[in-house]
Amino acid sequence: MDNISLDVLPKDGERLLRELAEGKMVVARSKNDFLYILDMNGEFHIFTHAAGAPGGGQKQFPKDEQYTAIVKKMADLADALYVAEYDRSFNLYGVMYSAEEGILEMFPGEDRDSDGVIDFGLQ
């Protein structure tokens, strides 16, 4: 795989957890704040970024019952969810940047009719 595939994800907590279990990145968007959620090495890794901001944050949580419930609940709390599929050899921050730019460009807000799959080719 030499691209990043970005798709709209239904606001369904069980589906969110399945996508994470398959090694995909889930992106939760609330207005212009983004949470990037990954399931890596038996932990949830959550990266935060506000669009246009110079930096972001990162937290790790154990994949226990409490944090699994919290991650699952994010499906209900977010304005929109997206799933990114990418080659694990890609730079993680580059994947997050590309996903965010793609979301902002192709999914600017409430216009759900134009939502679909986007493939980002690497140059």
N, C-alpha and C positions, 0 to 999 in steps of 0.2 A: 504494500500500500504506500503510495507516494503522495497522498493527499489527506486532507482532514474532511470528513463528512459531518455535516451539521444538520440536524433535523429537529423539528418541533416534537416535544414530548408531552403527552397528556398529563394533566395534573392528577396523577395517580401514584400514591406512595408505594404501592407494591411494585408497580412498573419501574419506578425510580430505583428501587433496591435491586431489581433484576438487571437493569442496565449497568449499575455499578458492579454487580457480581460478574458481569461479562467483560469487565475491564474497561468500560467506556467512562467518559467524563460526563457528568451531569452539570448543566449550568442553570442556576436559578437566578431569575432576574426580577427585581422589584424596582420599578422606575429605571434609574440608570445605575443602580448598585447591582453588582454581580457576585454570586457565590459559585465557585468551581468546586465540585465535590468529586472525590476519588476514593476508591476502595483499594488501598495499597498496603501490602505487608501486614494484613490483619488489622488495619486501622482505617478510620475515616480521616482523610486529609481534606481540609476545607480552606480554600484560598479566597480572599475577599478583594474586591477592587471596585472603586467608583469610577465610572467612565470619565476620562479626562484628567484623573488624578495622577500624580507622579509615582505613587507607590501603592502598596496594598498590604494585606496581612495574611497570616497563615496559622492554622491551628491543627492539631492532631488529637483524635479521640479514639479510645478503644472501641472495637466493634462489639460492644456488649448490648444488653437489652435496652438500657436507658438511652444510649446514644443512637442505636438503630431506630428507636421510636422517634427521636428528635429529627434525624435525617429524613425519615419517612414523612413526618409532619411538614417538612419544608415544601412538599408538593402542594399542600393546601395554602401555605402562607405566601408563596411566590406569586408574582403577577403572571409569570410565564416560565416554562421549563424547556430546555433544549438538551439534546444529547449529542456529544461529539465523539466520533470514532476516529482513531488515528493510530499510526504505527508507534509502538512504545519506544522506539529508538529516537523519536522526535524530541526536541527540547520542549519540556513541559511548559515553560513560560511562553515560548513561541506559539504553542498550541492554544494556550489561554488567550493570548493577544489576538491571534487569528480568529478564534471563535468569537471573541467580544466584538471585534471590528465587523465580522460577518453579521452578527446579530444586530448591531446598531445600523448597519447599512441595509440589510434585507428585511428586518423585522423592527421597523422604527416605532411601533406602538400597537394600537388596537386593530390595525388593518389585517385581520386574520385571513382574508381571501388570498393574499399574496404569499402566504407562508408555504414553505416546501423544503425540499432537500437542497443543500448547497454543497458543492465540492470545491475545496480550495487546493489548487495545484501548487506545489513547491517549485520555486524558480531556482 
